[in-house]
Amino acid sequence: MRVNKIREVIKENPKTRLFIQFSIIRAIYGFSVLGFAYLLTEILNIDFEIRTILVPIAFLMLTNRLIKYYQNKKN
């Protein structure tokens, strides 16, 4: 019954389907980056702290968004 409701919502709103697909892809990407970072810290014999990995990634994502924002603002 719930599955049918979900299918109806997705049929009525195609953007919902795209949002769900995007969310799943982003979650898989995030976990793979985190896993790769953990593996890298183990190879380099560095203590694994999630802040050590996530802060540079967050900084790069923020600067990328700011660059795109200002490029779109110029046009």
CORTAUR-V570613 format. One record per backbone hydrogen bond with DSSP energy under -0.5 kcal/mol. NH is the residue of the N-H (numbers start at 1). CO is the residue of the C=O. E is the energy in kcal/mol with one decimal. If there is no record, write none. Layout:
nh=NH co=CO e=E
nh=NH co=CO e=E
//
This chain:
nh=5 co=1 e=-1.6
nh=6 co=2 e=-2.4
nh=7 co=3 e=-2.5
nh=8 co=4 e=-2.3
nh=9 co=5 e=-2.3
nh=10 co=6 e=-2.4
nh=11 co=7 e=-2.4
nh=12 co=8 e=-2.3
nh=13 co=9 e=-2.1
nh=16 co=13 e=-1.1
nh=17 co=13 e=-0.9
nh=18 co=14 e=-1.7
nh=19 co=15 e=-2.4
nh=20 co=16 e=-2.4
nh=21 co=17 e=-2.5
nh=22 co=18 e=-2.7
nh=23 co=19 e=-2.4
nh=24 co=20 e=-2.2
nh=25 co=21 e=-2.4
nh=26 co=22 e=-2.6
nh=27 co=23 e=-2.2
nh=28 co=24 e=-2.4
nh=29 co=25 e=-2.4
nh=30 co=26 e=-2.5
nh=31 co=27 e=-2.5
nh=32 co=28 e=-2.1
nh=33 co=29 e=-2.4
nh=34 co=30 e=-2.4
nh=35 co=31 e=-2.5
nh=36 co=32 e=-2.5
nh=37 co=33 e=-2.5
nh=38 co=34 e=-2.2
nh=39 co=35 e=-2.4
nh=40 co=36 e=-2.5
nh=41 co=37 e=-2.4
nh=42 co=38 e=-1.9
nh=43 co=39 e=-2.2
nh=44 co=40 e=-2.5
nh=45 co=42 e=-0.5
nh=46 co=41 e=-2.9
nh=49 co=47 e=-0.7
nh=52 co=49 e=-0.6
nh=53 co=49 e=-1.0
nh=54 co=50 e=-2.9
nh=55 co=51 e=-2.0
nh=57 co=53 e=-1.2
nh=58 co=54 e=-2.8
nh=59 co=55 e=-2.4
nh=60 co=56 e=-2.4
nh=61 co=57 e=-2.4
nh=62 co=58 e=-2.5
nh=63 co=59 e=-2.5
nh=64 co=60 e=-2.2
nh=65 co=61 e=-2.3
nh=66 co=62 e=-2.4
nh=67 co=63 e=-2.5
nh=68 co=64 e=-2.2
nh=69 co=65 e=-2.5
nh=70 co=66 e=-2.5
nh=71 co=67 e=-2.1
nh=72 co=68 e=-2.3
nh=73 co=69 e=-1.9
nh=74 co=70 e=-1.5
nh=75 co=71 e=-1.1
//
